[in-house]
Amino acid sequence: MRIWAREFKSNRMLRDTVVEDFSDETRTHKIFNALDEICHQFDLSKPIWLESCIADFKRTAKVRFYQDSFIDQIEFDYLEVQVIEEDY
């Protein structure tokens, strides 16, 4: 599985990263582990998965975390996390 994360501010991408996980973990564990790695690389607190975030991710394999998903103040508009390659 490959997951692409990007930070945006004023419709411009500030930075991005790709996290790969080809372990035997479940899809959910891979996503949570990737999000942990992304937050570590970007020096962010872990976002909260709101109901709207979960619904978006289930529907499109992409989610945007806005300020309301973070406990700390963020310096960007949103963090977008997208699955770009699935394991089958």
PDB file of N, CA, C and O in Angstrom:
ATOM      1  N   MET A   1       0.840  -1.169   0.000  1.00  0.00           N
ATOM      2  CA  MET A   1       0.000   0.000   0.000  1.00  0.00           C
ATOM      3  C   MET A   1       0.891   1.240   0.000  1.00  0.00           C
ATOM      4  O   MET A   1       1.888   1.308   0.719  1.00  0.00           O
ATOM      5  N   ARG A   2       0.516   2.204  -0.810  1.00  0.00           N
ATOM      6  CA  ARG A   2       1.225   3.487  -0.848  1.00  0.00           C
ATOM      7  C   ARG A   2       0.215   4.584  -0.534  1.00  0.00           C
ATOM      8  O   ARG A   2      -0.878   4.621  -1.100  1.00  0.00           O
ATOM      9  N   ILE A   3       0.595   5.469   0.370  1.00  0.00           N
ATOM     10  CA  ILE A   3      -0.280   6.560   0.799  1.00  0.00           C
ATOM     11  C   ILE A   3       0.454   7.876   0.595  1.00  0.00           C
ATOM     12  O   ILE A   3       1.606   8.041   0.996  1.00  0.00           O
ATOM     13  N   TRP A   4      -0.246   8.802  -0.040  1.00  0.00           N
ATOM     14  CA  TRP A   4       0.307  10.119  -0.359  1.00  0.00           C
ATOM     15  C   TRP A   4      -0.332  11.148   0.560  1.00  0.00           C
ATOM     16  O   TRP A   4      -1.557  11.229   0.642  1.00  0.00           O
ATOM     17  N   ALA A   5       0.481  11.928   1.249  1.00  0.00           N
ATOM     18  CA  ALA A   5      -0.009  12.981   2.137  1.00  0.00           C
ATOM     19  C   ALA A   5       0.512  14.328   1.661  1.00  0.00           C
ATOM     20  O   ALA A   5       1.669  14.464   1.265  1.00  0.00           O
ATOM     21  N   ARG A   6      -0.380  15.328   1.712  1.00  0.00           N
ATOM     22  CA  ARG A   6      -0.011  16.672   1.257  1.00  0.00           C
ATOM     23  C   ARG A   6      -0.619  17.721   2.173  1.00  0.00           C
ATOM     24  O   ARG A   6      -1.758  17.589   2.620  1.00  0.00           O
ATOM     25  N   GLU A   7       0.153  18.761   2.445  1.00  0.00           N
ATOM     26  CA  GLU A   7      -0.341  19.921   3.187  1.00  0.00           C
ATOM     27  C   GLU A   7      -0.653  21.031   2.192  1.00  0.00           C
ATOM     28  O   GLU A   7       0.129  21.294   1.278  1.00  0.00           O
ATOM     29  N   PHE A   8      -1.799  21.679   2.373  1.00  0.00           N
ATOM     30  CA  PHE A   8      -2.207  22.764   1.494  1.00  0.00           C
ATOM     31  C   PHE A   8      -2.503  24.031   2.287  1.00  0.00           C
ATOM     32  O   PHE A   8      -3.038  23.980   3.395  1.00  0.00           O
ATOM     33  N   LYS A   9      -2.145  25.164   1.698  1.00  0.00           N
ATOM     34  CA  LYS A   9      -2.517  26.480   2.225  1.00  0.00           C
ATOM     35  C   LYS A   9      -2.791  27.383   1.039  1.00  0.00           C
ATOM     36  O   LYS A   9      -1.956  27.511   0.143  1.00  0.00           O
ATOM     37  N   SER A  10      -3.955  28.006   1.030  1.00  0.00           N
ATOM     38  CA  SER A  10      -4.380  28.899  -0.062  1.00  0.00           C
ATOM     39  C   SER A  10      -4.284  28.202  -1.416  1.00  0.00           C
ATOM     40  O   SER A  10      -3.790  28.776  -2.387  1.00  0.00           O
ATOM     41  N   ASN A  11      -4.761  26.961  -1.470  1.00  0.00           N
ATOM     42  CA  ASN A  11      -4.780  26.144  -2.687  1.00  0.00           C
ATOM     43  C   ASN A  11      -3.400  25.872  -3.272  1.00  0.00           C
ATOM     44  O   ASN A  11      -3.280  25.596  -4.466  1.00  0.00           O
ATOM     45  N   ARG A  12      -2.375  25.945  -2.463  1.00  0.00           N
ATOM     46  CA  ARG A  12      -1.012  25.598  -2.889  1.00  0.00           C
ATOM     47  C   ARG A  12      -0.482  24.495  -1.982  1.00  0.00           C
ATOM     48  O   ARG A  12      -0.661  24.520  -0.765  1.00  0.00           O
ATOM     49  N   MET A  13       0.171  23.534  -2.611  1.00  0.00           N
ATOM     50  CA  MET A  13       0.762  22.453  -1.839  1.00  0.00           C
ATOM     51  C   MET A  13       2.051  22.942  -1.187  1.00  0.00           C
ATOM     52  O   MET A  13       2.947  23.443  -1.867  1.00  0.00           O
ATOM     53  N   LEU A  14       2.139  22.794   0.127  1.00  0.00           N
ATOM     54  CA  LEU A  14       3.327  23.226   0.853  1.00  0.00           C
ATOM     55  C   LEU A  14       4.391  22.137   0.875  1.00  0.00           C
ATOM     56  O   LEU A  14       5.572  22.402   0.651  1.00  0.00           O
ATOM     57  N   ARG A  15       3.958  20.909   1.149  1.00  0.00           N
ATOM     58  CA  ARG A  15       4.888  19.779   1.162  1.00  0.00           C
ATOM     59  C   ARG A  15       4.088  18.494   1.022  1.00  0.00           C
ATOM     60  O   ARG A  15       2.879  18.460   1.255  1.00  0.00           O
ATOM     61  N   ASP A  16       4.786  17.453   0.640  1.00  0.00           N
ATOM     62  CA  ASP A  16       4.128  16.162   0.478  1.00  0.00           C
ATOM     63  C   ASP A  16       5.096  15.042   0.803  1.00  0.00           C
ATOM     64  O   ASP A  16       6.307  15.250   0.886  1.00  0.00           O
ATOM     65  N   THR A  17       4.548  13.859   0.985  1.00  0.00           N
ATOM     66  CA  THR A  17       5.343  12.667   1.238  1.00  0.00           C
ATOM     67  C   THR A  17       4.532  11.452   0.821  1.00  0.00           C
ATOM     68  O   THR A  17       3.302  11.492   0.782  1.00  0.00           O
ATOM     69  N   VAL A  18       5.227  10.388   0.514  1.00  0.00           N
ATOM     70  CA  VAL A  18       4.598   9.102   0.208  1.00  0.00           C
ATOM     71  C   VAL A  18       5.114   8.084   1.211  1.00  0.00           C
ATOM     72  O   VAL A  18       6.320   7.953   1.422  1.00  0.00           O
ATOM     73  N   VAL A  19       4.187   7.369   1.824  1.00  0.00           N
ATOM     74  CA  VAL A  19       4.525   6.334   2.795  1.00  0.00           C
ATOM     75  C   VAL A  19       4.125   4.988   2.200  1.00  0.00           C
ATOM     76  O   VAL A  19       3.003   4.817   1.724  1.00  0.00           O
ATOM     77  N   GLU A  20       5.047   4.046   2.231  1.00  0.00           N
ATOM     78  CA  GLU A  20       4.785   2.707   1.702  1.00  0.00           C
ATOM     79  C   GLU A  20       4.720   1.713   2.848  1.00  0.00           C
ATOM     80  O   GLU A  20       5.506   1.778   3.793  1.00  0.00           O
ATOM     81  N   ASP A  21       3.767   0.787   2.749  1.00  0.00           N
ATOM     82  CA  ASP A  21       3.631  -0.274   3.743  1.00  0.00           C
ATOM     83  C   ASP A  21       3.172  -1.534   3.023  1.00  0.00           C
ATOM     84  O   ASP A  21       2.008  -1.648   2.640  1.00  0.00           O
ATOM     85  N   PHE A  22       4.078  -2.468   2.841  1.00  0.00           N
ATOM     86  CA  PHE A  22       3.755  -3.722   2.160  1.00  0.00           C
ATOM     87  C   PHE A  22       3.789  -4.894   3.148  1.00  0.00           C
ATOM     88  O   PHE A  22       4.075  -6.031   2.772  1.00  0.00           O
ATOM     89  N   SER A  23       3.494  -4.594   4.410  1.00  0.00           N
ATOM     90  CA  SER A  23       3.470  -5.636   5.440  1.00  0.00           C
ATOM     91  C   SER A  23       2.189  -6.461   5.325  1.00  0.00           C
ATOM     92  O   SER A  23       1.360  -6.222   4.446  1.00  0.00           O
ATOM     93  N   ASP A  24       2.041  -7.425   6.214  1.00  0.00           N
ATOM     94  CA  ASP A  24       0.865  -8.290   6.228  1.00  0.00           C
ATOM     95  C   ASP A  24      -0.225  -7.761   7.161  1.00  0.00           C
ATOM     96  O   ASP A  24      -1.165  -8.487   7.486  1.00  0.00           O
ATOM     97  N   GLU A  25      -0.111  -6.527   7.587  1.00  0.00           N
ATOM     98  CA  GLU A  25      -1.117  -5.920   8.464  1.00  0.00           C
ATOM     99  C   GLU A  25      -2.440  -5.751   7.715  1.00  0.00           C
ATOM    100  O   GLU A  25      -2.492  -5.874   6.492  1.00  0.00           O
ATOM    101  N   THR A  26      -3.497  -5.471   8.459  1.00  0.00           N
ATOM    102  CA  THR A  26      -4.792  -5.182   7.826  1.00  0.00           C
ATOM    103  C   THR A  26      -4.739  -3.801   7.183  1.00  0.00           C
ATOM    104  O   THR A  26      -3.853  -3.002   7.489  1.00  0.00           O
ATOM    105  N   ARG A  27      -5.676  -3.525   6.303  1.00  0.00           N
ATOM    106  CA  ARG A  27      -5.726  -2.231   5.616  1.00  0.00           C
ATOM    107  C   ARG A  27      -5.829  -1.095   6.631  1.00  0.00           C
ATOM    108  O   ARG A  27      -5.135  -0.085   6.512  1.00  0.00           O
ATOM    109  N   THR A  28      -6.693  -1.263   7.625  1.00  0.00           N
ATOM    110  CA  THR A  28      -6.880  -0.229   8.645  1.00  0.00           C
ATOM    111  C   THR A  28      -5.591   0.041   9.405  1.00  0.00           C
ATOM    112  O   THR A  28      -5.236   1.198   9.627  1.00  0.00           O
ATOM    113  N   HIS A  29      -4.885  -1.013   9.808  1.00  0.00           N
ATOM    114  CA  HIS A  29      -3.622  -0.830  10.518  1.00  0.00           C
ATOM    115  C   HIS A  29      -2.591  -0.133   9.635  1.00  0.00           C
ATOM    116  O   HIS A  29      -1.837   0.715  10.114  1.00  0.00           O
ATOM    117  N   LYS A  30      -2.552  -0.481   8.359  1.00  0.00           N
ATOM    118  CA  LYS A  30      -1.608   0.171   7.444  1.00  0.00           C
ATOM    119  C   LYS A  30      -1.896   1.666   7.339  1.00  0.00           C
ATOM    120  O   LYS A  30      -0.974   2.481   7.322  1.00  0.00           O
ATOM    121  N   ILE A  31      -3.170   2.020   7.269  1.00  0.00           N
ATOM    122  CA  ILE A  31      -3.553   3.434   7.162  1.00  0.00           C
ATOM    123  C   ILE A  31      -3.168   4.185   8.431  1.00  0.00           C
ATOM    124  O   ILE A  31      -2.597   5.273   8.360  1.00  0.00           O
ATOM    125  N   PHE A  32      -3.480   3.608   9.592  1.00  0.00           N
ATOM    126  CA  PHE A  32      -3.123   4.259  10.855  1.00  0.00           C
ATOM    127  C   PHE A  32      -1.610   4.362  11.028  1.00  0.00           C
ATOM    128  O   PHE A  32      -1.111   5.387  11.494  1.00  0.00           O
ATOM    129  N   ASN A  33      -0.879   3.316  10.660  1.00  0.00           N
ATOM    130  CA  ASN A  33       0.587   3.362  10.745  1.00  0.00           C
ATOM    131  C   ASN A  33       1.154   4.416   9.805  1.00  0.00           C
ATOM    132  O   ASN A  33       2.084   5.137  10.168  1.00  0.00           O
ATOM    133  N   ALA A  34       0.599   4.511   8.597  1.00  0.00           N
ATOM    134  CA  ALA A  34       1.049   5.527   7.642  1.00  0.00           C
ATOM    135  C   ALA A  34       0.765   6.927   8.170  1.00  0.00           C
ATOM    136  O   ALA A  34       1.597   7.824   8.038  1.00  0.00           O
ATOM    137  N   LEU A  35      -0.408   7.116   8.767  1.00  0.00           N
ATOM    138  CA  LEU A  35      -0.747   8.423   9.326  1.00  0.00           C
ATOM    139  C   LEU A  35       0.200   8.786  10.471  1.00  0.00           C
ATOM    140  O   LEU A  35       0.583   9.947  10.613  1.00  0.00           O
ATOM    141  N   ASP A  36       0.577   7.807  11.281  1.00  0.00           N
ATOM    142  CA  ASP A  36       1.573   8.052  12.335  1.00  0.00           C
ATOM    143  C   ASP A  36       2.899   8.516  11.732  1.00  0.00           C
ATOM    144  O   ASP A  36       3.511   9.463  12.225  1.00  0.00           O
ATOM    145  N   GLU A  37       3.338   7.848  10.666  1.00  0.00           N
ATOM    146  CA  GLU A  37       4.592   8.212   9.998  1.00  0.00           C
ATOM    147  C   GLU A  37       4.501   9.606   9.378  1.00  0.00           C
ATOM    148  O   GLU A  37       5.444  10.392   9.470  1.00  0.00           O
ATOM    149  N   ILE A  38       3.382   9.907   8.756  1.00  0.00           N
ATOM    150  CA  ILE A  38       3.172  11.228   8.146  1.00  0.00           C
ATOM    151  C   ILE A  38       3.244  12.317   9.209  1.00  0.00           C
ATOM    152  O   ILE A  38       3.921  13.327   9.020  1.00  0.00           O
ATOM    153  N   CYS A  39       2.554  12.115  10.318  1.00  0.00           N
ATOM    154  CA  CYS A  39       2.556  13.111  11.392  1.00  0.00           C
ATOM    155  C   CYS A  39       3.954  13.277  11.980  1.00  0.00           C
ATOM    156  O   CYS A  39       4.345  14.383  12.354  1.00  0.00           O
ATOM    157  N   HIS A  40       4.700  12.190  12.060  1.00  0.00           N
ATOM    158  CA  HIS A  40       6.078  12.281  12.546  1.00  0.00           C
ATOM    159  C   HIS A  40       6.942  13.090  11.573  1.00  0.00           C
ATOM    160  O   HIS A  40       7.695  13.968  11.995  1.00  0.00           O
ATOM    161  N   GLN A  41       6.834  12.797  10.272  1.00  0.00           N
ATOM    162  CA  GLN A  41       7.625  13.519   9.267  1.00  0.00           C
ATOM    163  C   GLN A  41       7.277  15.006   9.226  1.00  0.00           C
ATOM    164  O   GLN A  41       8.164  15.848   9.087  1.00  0.00           O
ATOM    165  N   PHE A  42       5.983  15.332   9.347  1.00  0.00           N
ATOM    166  CA  PHE A  42       5.531  16.718   9.263  1.00  0.00           C
ATOM    167  C   PHE A  42       5.508  17.422  10.622  1.00  0.00           C
ATOM    168  O   PHE A  42       5.146  18.596  10.705  1.00  0.00           O
ATOM    169  N   ASP A  43       5.894  16.706  11.694  1.00  0.00           N
ATOM    170  CA  ASP A  43       5.892  17.242  13.056  1.00  0.00           C
ATOM    171  C   ASP A  43       4.507  17.778  13.433  1.00  0.00           C
ATOM    172  O   ASP A  43       4.356  18.934  13.828  1.00  0.00           O
ATOM    173  N   LEU A  44       3.501  16.907  13.301  1.00  0.00           N
ATOM    174  CA  LEU A  44       2.112  17.255  13.603  1.00  0.00           C
ATOM    175  C   LEU A  44       1.572  16.351  14.695  1.00  0.00           C
ATOM    176  O   LEU A  44       2.055  15.237  14.897  1.00  0.00           O
ATOM    177  N   SER A  45       0.560  16.847  15.396  1.00  0.00           N
ATOM    178  CA  SER A  45      -0.182  15.968  16.289  1.00  0.00           C
ATOM    179  C   SER A  45      -1.094  15.102  15.412  1.00  0.00           C
ATOM    180  O   SER A  45      -1.414  15.481  14.286  1.00  0.00           O
ATOM    181  N   LYS A  46      -1.502  13.962  15.919  1.00  0.00           N
ATOM    182  CA  LYS A  46      -2.362  13.071  15.140  1.00  0.00           C
ATOM    183  C   LYS A  46      -3.752  13.676  15.016  1.00  0.00           C
ATOM    184  O   LYS A  46      -4.320  14.128  16.011  1.00  0.00           O
ATOM    185  N   PRO A  47      -4.304  13.691  13.815  1.00  0.00           N
ATOM    186  CA  PRO A  47      -5.655  14.231  13.655  1.00  0.00           C
ATOM    187  C   PRO A  47      -6.708  13.256  14.181  1.00  0.00           C
ATOM    188  O   PRO A  47      -6.482  12.049  14.272  1.00  0.00           O
ATOM    189  N   ILE A  48      -7.846  13.813  14.518  1.00  0.00           N
ATOM    190  CA  ILE A  48      -8.981  13.027  14.983  1.00  0.00           C
ATOM    191  C   ILE A  48      -9.828  12.653  13.769  1.00  0.00           C
ATOM    192  O   ILE A  48     -10.121  13.498  12.924  1.00  0.00           O
ATOM    193  N   TRP A  49     -10.218  11.378  13.689  1.00  0.00           N
ATOM    194  CA  TRP A  49     -11.064  10.908  12.585  1.00  0.00           C
ATOM    195  C   TRP A  49     -12.521  11.230  12.909  1.00  0.00           C
ATOM    196  O   TRP A  49     -13.187  10.463  13.605  1.00  0.00           O
ATOM    197  N   LEU A  50     -13.015  12.354  12.412  1.00  0.00           N
ATOM    198  CA  LEU A  50     -14.412  12.713  12.592  1.00  0.00           C
ATOM    199  C   LEU A  50     -15.277  11.842  11.685  1.00  0.00           C
ATOM    200  O   LEU A  50     -14.770  11.228  10.746  1.00  0.00           O
ATOM    201  N   GLU A  51     -16.579  11.786  11.962  1.00  0.00           N
ATOM    202  CA  GLU A  51     -17.492  10.964  11.156  1.00  0.00           C
ATOM    203  C   GLU A  51     -17.426  11.339   9.677  1.00  0.00           C
ATOM    204  O   GLU A  51     -17.465  10.466   8.810  1.00  0.00           O
ATOM    205  N   SER A  52     -17.326  12.633   9.391  1.00  0.00           N
ATOM    206  CA  SER A  52     -17.245  13.077   7.993  1.00  0.00           C
ATOM    207  C   SER A  52     -15.951  12.593   7.336  1.00  0.00           C
ATOM    208  O   SER A  52     -15.944  12.249   6.154  1.00  0.00           O
ATOM    209  N   CYS A  53     -14.863  12.565   8.098  1.00  0.00           N
ATOM    210  CA  CYS A  53     -13.586  12.073   7.576  1.00  0.00           C
ATOM    211  C   CYS A  53     -13.675  10.588   7.242  1.00  0.00           C
ATOM    212  O   CYS A  53     -13.210  10.151   6.189  1.00  0.00           O
ATOM    213  N   ILE A  54     -14.270   9.824   8.138  1.00  0.00           N
ATOM    214  CA  ILE A  54     -14.407   8.384   7.926  1.00  0.00           C
ATOM    215  C   ILE A  54     -15.259   8.110   6.692  1.00  0.00           C
ATOM    216  O   ILE A  54     -14.911   7.264   5.868  1.00  0.00           O
ATOM    217  N   ALA A  55     -16.384   8.830   6.562  1.00  0.00           N
ATOM    218  CA  ALA A  55     -17.269   8.637   5.411  1.00  0.00           C
ATOM    219  C   ALA A  55     -16.567   8.981   4.103  1.00  0.00           C
ATOM    220  O   ALA A  55     -16.694   8.246   3.124  1.00  0.00           O
ATOM    221  N   ASP A  56     -15.829  10.090   4.074  1.00  0.00           N
ATOM    222  CA  ASP A  56     -15.088  10.477   2.868  1.00  0.00           C
ATOM    223  C   ASP A  56     -14.050   9.420   2.507  1.00  0.00           C
ATOM    224  O   ASP A  56     -13.914   9.047   1.341  1.00  0.00           O
ATOM    225  N   PHE A  57     -13.321   8.941   3.505  1.00  0.00           N
ATOM    226  CA  PHE A  57     -12.269   7.963   3.239  1.00  0.00           C
ATOM    227  C   PHE A  57     -12.843   6.644   2.727  1.00  0.00           C
ATOM    228  O   PHE A  57     -12.282   6.034   1.818  1.00  0.00           O
ATOM    229  N   LYS A  58     -13.946   6.208   3.302  1.00  0.00           N
ATOM    230  CA  LYS A  58     -14.583   4.974   2.833  1.00  0.00           C
ATOM    231  C   LYS A  58     -15.053   5.109   1.390  1.00  0.00           C
ATOM    232  O   LYS A  58     -14.959   4.162   0.610  1.00  0.00           O
ATOM    233  N   ARG A  59     -15.557   6.281   1.040  1.00  0.00           N
ATOM    234  CA  ARG A  59     -16.115   6.502  -0.290  1.00  0.00           C
ATOM    235  C   ARG A  59     -15.041   6.698  -1.358  1.00  0.00           C
ATOM    236  O   ARG A  59     -15.177   6.176  -2.465  1.00  0.00           O
ATOM    237  N   THR A  60     -13.982   7.436  -1.049  1.00  0.00           N
ATOM    238  CA  THR A  60     -13.030   7.842  -2.090  1.00  0.00           C
ATOM    239  C   THR A  60     -11.581   7.436  -1.840  1.00  0.00           C
ATOM    240  O   THR A  60     -10.725   7.681  -2.690  1.00  0.00           O
ATOM    241  N   ALA A  61     -11.284   6.819  -0.692  1.00  0.00           N
ATOM    242  CA  ALA A  61      -9.905   6.478  -0.297  1.00  0.00           C
ATOM    243  C   ALA A  61      -9.041   7.734  -0.180  1.00  0.00           C
ATOM    244  O   ALA A  61      -7.824   7.691  -0.363  1.00  0.00           O
ATOM    245  N   LYS A  62      -9.709   8.865   0.134  1.00  0.00           N
ATOM    246  CA  LYS A  62      -9.010  10.137   0.330  1.00  0.00           C
ATOM    247  C   LYS A  62      -9.727  10.895   1.442  1.00  0.00           C
ATOM    248  O   LYS A  62     -10.953  10.849   1.539  1.00  0.00           O
ATOM    249  N   VAL A  63      -8.969  11.585   2.272  1.00  0.00           N
ATOM    250  CA  VAL A  63      -9.561  12.350   3.363  1.00  0.00           C
ATOM    251  C   VAL A  63      -8.795  13.653   3.538  1.00  0.00           C
ATOM    252  O   VAL A  63      -7.586  13.719   3.319  1.00  0.00           O
ATOM    253  N   ARG A  64      -9.527  14.686   3.939  1.00  0.00           N
ATOM    254  CA  ARG A  64      -8.906  15.967   4.263  1.00  0.00           C
ATOM    255  C   ARG A  64      -9.147  16.259   5.732  1.00  0.00           C
ATOM    256  O   ARG A  64     -10.283  16.262   6.206  1.00  0.00           O
ATOM    257  N   PHE A  65      -8.055  16.503   6.442  1.00  0.00           N
ATOM    258  CA  PHE A  65      -8.133  16.861   7.854  1.00  0.00           C
ATOM    259  C   PHE A  65      -7.967  18.371   7.968  1.00  0.00           C
ATOM    260  O   PHE A  65      -6.904  18.909   7.659  1.00  0.00           O
ATOM    261  N   TYR A  66      -9.020  19.052   8.414  1.00  0.00           N
ATOM    262  CA  TYR A  66      -8.992  20.501   8.614  1.00  0.00           C
ATOM    263  C   TYR A  66      -8.663  20.806  10.077  1.00  0.00           C
ATOM    264  O   TYR A  66      -8.417  19.891  10.863  1.00  0.00           O
ATOM    265  N   GLN A  67      -8.659  22.068  10.433  1.00  0.00           N
ATOM    266  CA  GLN A  67      -8.313  22.487  11.801  1.00  0.00           C
ATOM    267  C   GLN A  67      -9.156  21.772  12.846  1.00  0.00           C
ATOM    268  O   GLN A  67      -8.650  21.465  13.926  1.00  0.00           O
ATOM    269  N   ASP A  68     -10.414  21.499  12.563  1.00  0.00           N
ATOM    270  CA  ASP A  68     -11.281  20.869  13.568  1.00  0.00           C
ATOM    271  C   ASP A  68     -10.885  19.421  13.878  1.00  0.00           C
ATOM    272  O   ASP A  68     -11.377  18.845  14.848  1.00  0.00           O
ATOM    273  N   SER A  69     -10.008  18.830  13.071  1.00  0.00           N
ATOM    274  CA  SER A  69      -9.518  17.473  13.340  1.00  0.00           C
ATOM    275  C   SER A  69      -8.239  17.468  14.181  1.00  0.00           C
ATOM    276  O   SER A  69      -7.798  16.411  14.633  1.00  0.00           O
ATOM    277  N   PHE A  70      -7.652  18.628  14.388  1.00  0.00           N
ATOM    278  CA  PHE A  70      -6.403  18.726  15.146  1.00  0.00           C
ATOM    279  C   PHE A  70      -6.638  19.427  16.480  1.00  0.00           C
ATOM    280  O   PHE A  70      -7.410  20.381  16.563  1.00  0.00           O
ATOM    281  N   ILE A  71      -5.973  18.951  17.508  1.00  0.00           N
ATOM    282  CA  ILE A  71      -6.054  19.609  18.814  1.00  0.00           C
ATOM    283  C   ILE A  71      -5.193  20.861  18.809  1.00  0.00           C
ATOM    284  O   ILE A  71      -5.600  21.904  19.319  1.00  0.00           O
ATOM    285  N   ASP A  72      -3.993  20.756  18.227  1.00  0.00           N
ATOM    286  CA  ASP A  72      -3.072  21.891  18.144  1.00  0.00           C
ATOM    287  C   ASP A  72      -3.452  22.792  16.974  1.00  0.00           C
ATOM    288  O   ASP A  72      -4.153  22.375  16.051  1.00  0.00           O
ATOM    289  N   GLN A  73      -2.981  24.020  17.031  1.00  0.00           N
ATOM    290  CA  GLN A  73      -3.166  24.953  15.919  1.00  0.00           C
ATOM    291  C   GLN A  73      -2.284  24.513  14.750  1.00  0.00           C
ATOM    292  O   GLN A  73      -1.122  24.161  14.953  1.00  0.00           O
ATOM    293  N   ILE A  74      -2.824  24.529  13.532  1.00  0.00           N
ATOM    294  CA  ILE A  74      -2.037  24.153  12.355  1.00  0.00           C
ATOM    295  C   ILE A  74      -1.740  25.395  11.524  1.00  0.00           C
ATOM    296  O   ILE A  74      -2.495  26.367  11.550  1.00  0.00           O
ATOM    297  N   GLU A  75      -0.636  25.353  10.790  1.00  0.00           N
ATOM    298  CA  GLU A  75      -0.178  26.492   9.991  1.00  0.00           C
ATOM    299  C   GLU A  75      -0.577  26.369   8.519  1.00  0.00           C
ATOM    300  O   GLU A  75      -0.066  27.104   7.675  1.00  0.00           O
ATOM    301  N   PHE A  76      -1.472  25.460   8.215  1.00  0.00           N
ATOM    302  CA  PHE A  76      -1.913  25.231   6.841  1.00  0.00           C
ATOM    303  C   PHE A  76      -3.431  25.077   6.857  1.00  0.00           C
ATOM    304  O   PHE A  76      -4.031  25.020   7.929  1.00  0.00           O
ATOM    305  N   ASP A  77      -4.056  25.008   5.688  1.00  0.00           N
ATOM    306  CA  ASP A  77      -5.513  24.907   5.622  1.00  0.00           C
ATOM    307  C   ASP A  77      -6.013  23.490   5.875  1.00  0.00           C
ATOM    308  O   ASP A  77      -6.981  23.290   6.609  1.00  0.00           O
ATOM    309  N   TYR A  78      -5.352  22.504   5.265  1.00  0.00           N
ATOM    310  CA  TYR A  78      -5.751  21.113   5.484  1.00  0.00           C
ATOM    311  C   TYR A  78      -4.634  20.152   5.099  1.00  0.00           C
ATOM    312  O   TYR A  78      -3.732  20.480   4.328  1.00  0.00           O
ATOM    313  N   LEU A  79      -4.728  18.956   5.666  1.00  0.00           N
ATOM    314  CA  LEU A  79      -3.839  17.844   5.348  1.00  0.00           C
ATOM    315  C   LEU A  79      -4.668  16.835   4.571  1.00  0.00           C
ATOM    316  O   LEU A  79      -5.694  16.360   5.059  1.00  0.00           O
ATOM    317  N   GLU A  80      -4.229  16.510   3.375  1.00  0.00           N
ATOM    318  CA  GLU A  80      -4.942  15.544   2.549  1.00  0.00           C
ATOM    319  C   GLU A  80      -4.149  14.239   2.516  1.00  0.00           C
ATOM    320  O   GLU A  80      -2.948  14.233   2.247  1.00  0.00           O
ATOM    321  N   VAL A  81      -4.840  13.141   2.792  1.00  0.00           N
ATOM    322  CA  VAL A  81      -4.229  11.813   2.795  1.00  0.00           C
ATOM    323  C   VAL A  81      -4.998  10.952   1.810  1.00  0.00           C
ATOM    324  O   VAL A  81      -6.222  10.850   1.885  1.00  0.00           O
ATOM    325  N   GLN A  82      -4.266  10.326   0.876  1.00  0.00           N
ATOM    326  CA  GLN A  82      -4.900   9.565  -0.197  1.00  0.00           C
ATOM    327  C   GLN A  82      -4.159   8.252  -0.426  1.00  0.00           C
ATOM    328  O   GLN A  82      -2.930   8.218  -0.472  1.00  0.00           O
ATOM    329  N   VAL A  83      -4.927   7.174  -0.569  1.00  0.00           N
ATOM    330  CA  VAL A  83      -4.354   5.878  -0.941  1.00  0.00           C
ATOM    331  C   VAL A  83      -4.111   5.916  -2.442  1.00  0.00           C
ATOM    332  O   VAL A  83      -5.045   6.114  -3.220  1.00  0.00           O
ATOM    333  N   ILE A  84      -2.867   5.729  -2.850  1.00  0.00           N
ATOM    334  CA  ILE A  84      -2.564   5.775  -4.287  1.00  0.00           C
ATOM    335  C   ILE A  84      -2.256   4.392  -4.870  1.00  0.00           C
ATOM    336  O   ILE A  84      -2.227   4.222  -6.089  1.00  0.00           O
ATOM    337  N   GLU A  85      -2.025   3.404  -3.996  1.00  0.00           N
ATOM    338  CA  GLU A  85      -1.809   2.048  -4.471  1.00  0.00           C
ATOM    339  C   GLU A  85      -2.248   1.080  -3.383  1.00  0.00           C
ATOM    340  O   GLU A  85      -1.770   1.153  -2.251  1.00  0.00           O
ATOM    341  N   GLU A  86      -3.147   0.187  -3.721  1.00  0.00           N
ATOM    342  CA  GLU A  86      -3.659  -0.803  -2.771  1.00  0.00           C
ATOM    343  C   GLU A  86      -2.956  -2.138  -2.960  1.00  0.00           C
ATOM    344  O   GLU A  86      -2.475  -2.454  -4.049  1.00  0.00           O
ATOM    345  N   ASP A  87      -2.903  -2.911  -1.894  1.00  0.00           N
ATOM    346  CA  ASP A  87      -2.460  -4.302  -1.969  1.00  0.00           C
ATOM    347  C   ASP A  87      -3.686  -5.154  -2.257  1.00  0.00           C
ATOM    348  O   ASP A  87      -4.754  -4.941  -1.684  1.00  0.00           O
ATOM    349  N   TYR A  88      -3.521  -6.109  -3.140  1.00  0.00           N
ATOM    350  CA  TYR A  88      -4.658  -7.011  -3.427  1.00  0.00           C
ATOM    351  C   TYR A  88      -4.253  -8.430  -3.281  1.00  0.00           C
ATOM    352  O   TYR A  88      -5.070  -9.328  -3.481  1.00  0.00           O
TER     353      TYR A  88
END
